[in-house]
Amino acid sequence: MKAAVMEHGSEEVGQQHNWEKSSTNYDRIHTGSHEYTYWKNFMRETRTCDISIKIKTVVYYCDLHDHTKSTTHLEETIHSGRHK
């Protein structure tokens, strides 16, 4: 008895792949900024905090079918200022 193979885009569902990690890439993307206040020498100061995110993209390659796929993960949110 054969397993049913359904077409999904350009890839068939039910195929066995030999996925191997091909490369890993990190990107830092600026997402915005905001103002915050703090006290310095009994005076109230204002600064701008730049916010960015670090994204990790991993590319996988299947040598059996010459296919590639990628996954993207949010690694961390980075604030330029030390505040709460």
N, C-alpha and C positions, 0 to 999 in steps of 0.2 A: 504494500500500500504506500503510495507516494504522498508526501506532505504537500499541502496546497501552498503554492507560491503566489503571493499577491504583489502586484506592481505598486510601488510607492515612490512617486517621483521618478528619478533615474535609477533608483536602487531597489532591488527586489527584497521583500521581507522574507526572512527565513534563510538567507545566505549566511554561511559561517565565514567570519572574517578573522584575519590575523593582525589585529591592531597593534602597532608599535609606536611608541612616542617618537615623533620626528623632531619637534622643536618646542621650545617654551619661550614666550615673549612677555615682558612686563611693560605696561604703559601707565603713565601718570597723566590724568585728565583733570584740568581745572574745572570745578563745578560751580563756583560762586565765592562770595565773600560776605562778611557781616562785621558790624562794629561791636566792640565791647569796651567796657570801662573798667578801670582799676585805680587803686590808690598808690601814689608815689610821693613820698615826703609830705604827707598830709594834704596833697592836692589830687583832685580827681583828673585822671588822664583818659584819653580815648585812643584806641588803636583799631586798625583793620586786620581781621583774620582772614587769610585766603584759605579756601577749602578745596582740596583735590582728592581724587580717589586713585588707588593703585589697582590695576586690573591685570590678571594673569590669563594669558591665552595659551592653551596647549594644543598642538597640531599632532594628529595621529595619522599614520599611513598604513594601508593594507596592501602588501606586496602581491597577494593572491589575485586581487581584482583591480589593482591600480586605483584605489579609492582613497580619499582623504576625508577627515572630519576634524572638527575643532570643538573645544569646550572653553568657556570663558567664566572666570570666577572673580568676584570682588574680594580683594585681599585685605584692604584696609581703607579707612577714611582718615585723611591727614589734615590737621589744622596747623597753620603756621604760627599761631600765637598760643601761649600756654595760659589757658583760662578754663573755667568751668561753666 
